[in-house]
Amino acid sequence: MRKGKMKMNKKGLAALSANPLYRARRVQAICYASVLLNITLLACLASVMLCR
């Protein structure tokens, strides 16, 4: 392996997913996506309720 680059094979991905910082970033990304989706859905619901 080259310095600074990790091969993206099964072993490389397993080593990456075992990293606690990687797990925390992944959970954080899921939370942000969930918040954005909830805001979008609430905005759609509010627009439907106001247009009646």
Secondary structure, DSSP 8 states (H G I E B T S, - for coil): --TT----SHHHHHHHHT-HHHHHHHHHHHHHHHHHHHHHHHHHHHHHHHH-
